Structure formats: C-alpha cells, structure tokens
C-alpha cells in the first residue's frame, strides 16, 4: 500500500472520498478564479450604478465600496444557495466537508477571510484554503 502522502496526491479530495472529476469533485483553480473575477466585476458595476465613475478611479467611498458589495454578495448567496453569483455561473458550490450547507455564521467568517486575500492562497492537498479550513468547508463542482 502506498504511503498516505502519495494517496492524497493522486487528486484533490481523494482522501475525503470525492471523485477525481465531475459532479462532487473538488472545484479546480480555473473555475474558482473565474468565479472570483465574475463576482468582482459584478461588484464594480453595482457600485458604479450608484456612485458613478468614481469606482473606476478609486476616489472617496468608491475605494472600498466594491469590497463591501463583494463581501455582502458572497456571504448572502453562499448562505442561501451554496455559492456566490460567480460560483453559480461557473458551476461551483460551497459545502461543509460533511456535505451540509454552510450556516450563516460559517459563511460570514469564510467571506471575511476571503476578503483578507491571503487565506485562500494557503491551502492543503484537497485545495482547501485557510478560509475553508477555518469553517470546515470545501468548494465542489456542481
């Protein structure tokens, strides 16, 4: 039998009994980055609709408004439907490792950690960032 480190390295999620690909597999980085880009662009457009062109120059309240809108959108949609708007578009869902949906507090903590930028960049072999590990969640393909 191969050592546990070799087994875990076969594909993300194998040690958790997740498939290598298809529905229920760990979502890849491409999907996640595209979802993040979609969410950020939607946040920018939402802020621009209310604050005007200041959002593109980063002056005044428009400097932080996209981050606030982004955080609110990710938090609420992750709580209600299991993923942000971008994640829904690209076919990613966020669940606890027990496959249950995230409750409102876990989704809030996960979102706040994402907004800090660094936690998602530090991850384990199952591609769970520190933000996922903190709330016992994992991003899966729909």
Buried (B, 14 or more C-beta within 10 A) or exposed (E): EEEEEEEBEEBBBBBEEBBEEEEBBBBBEEBBEBBBEBBBEBBBEBBBEEBEEBBEEEEEEBEEBBEEBBBEBBBBBBBEBBBBBBBBBBBBBBBBBEEEBBEEEBBBBBBBBBBEEEBBEEBEBBBBBBBBBBBBBBBBBB
